Amino acid sequence: MRRYLFQLLILFMSVVCSENLYSAEPLWNDFVQSPWFAEQYQYLKPGPEVRAIIVAPRPERIKPERINRVVLFATPNGNTMEQTLGCELKEGRDWHFNIQHIAAQHRQWQSLNERENLILVCLDAKGLSWPGWRARHPDNPRLIRDVIAEILKQIPLKDPRLTLACHSGGGSFLWGFLNGSETIPPEVDRFVFLDANYSFSTADGHGKKFSDWLQADKGRSLIVMAYDDRNVLFRGKKVVSPTGGTFRATQRMRDEFEKTFTFKESAAGDFKVATALAGRIRLFVHQNPRNQILHTQLVGEMNGYLYAVTVNTAEAEEKLPVSPRSYTRWIQPEPFTTPEEKAAP
């Protein structure tokens, strides 16, 4: 009996020691420990007038048997990447930290997703405007490809699949990416436009590039979310021009895709949903019956990011984007800061 108990004790101690060693696995090069959610992160400047932050699980949470996925999220106009990632709202803190919560939504996705190692990258541009950045850099299609390549060099995971996502003016980053070549690279298998598809252009070949890319692999998806912004007013004036806005841009996308694909249309709640290719093209349009500005509500309050990255996956939920927030337990108390800011007295 004593021998049996001794063997159990040895087994217990070996398990404890191995777990301690495992948890002590070193961080990736140039990453720092996050105080929350067993994460590591790195700030970098991957291109001219571009900042990025890579948020990854600690190394011991990376499972080698899983698929690796990197999500690149381009910030909306007027928002820093720290604000876009989000944190708790406190007295005196800028309200922009509490409207999108991409990091918290991403963490909830990882908690549901046992198939993939998920890495989140958020990017912003000098002046907090991707359209402005592209205007200052005429060679932006090449620069955007270089920026992504530089970011991927910092992530020591093999053959990651890429999701390219954006909100608002961040769509300009994705359009610049598309303009970088005649074909979309095969490692990209999902595009997400969250009220961000203003600049869809048939003249630039966007429709053909998407169509060819989608038809080449049944694992690829194009997810677009918009709302009827045609008559929305701010301080008595319409927020979009007679030809602008994402409602009209989404209709242009559908018109272009209908030259090749057959769409089905459905309605649920305040959304109309047009789908093609067995749901791999999904165009969500909130009908906005109260004529409100839903530009950020679609993303944060209605869990829009979480919905868009999970639709057509094992983690998808049947319900359409809807309030309230489902990810509140994953919101960090303080914003991300650079190592230098953390070290400052």
Secondary structure, 3 states (H helix, E strand, C coil): CHHHHHHHHHHHHHHHHHHHHHHCCCCCCCCEECCCCCEEEEEEEEECCEEEEEEEECHHHCCCCCEEEEEEEECCCCCCHHHHHCCCCCCCCCHHHHCCCHHHHHHHHHHHCCCEEEEEEEEEECCCCHHHHHHHCCCHHHHHHHHHHHHHHCCCCCCCEEEEEEEHHHHHHHHHHHCCCCCCCCCEEEEEEECCCCCCCCCCCHHHHHHHHHHHCCCCEEEEEEECCCCCEECCEECCCCCCCHHHHHHHHHHHHCCCCCCEEEEECCEEEEEECCCCEEEEEECCCCCCCCCCCCCCCCCHHHHHHHCCCCCCCCCCCCCCCCCHHHCCCCCCCCHHHHHCC
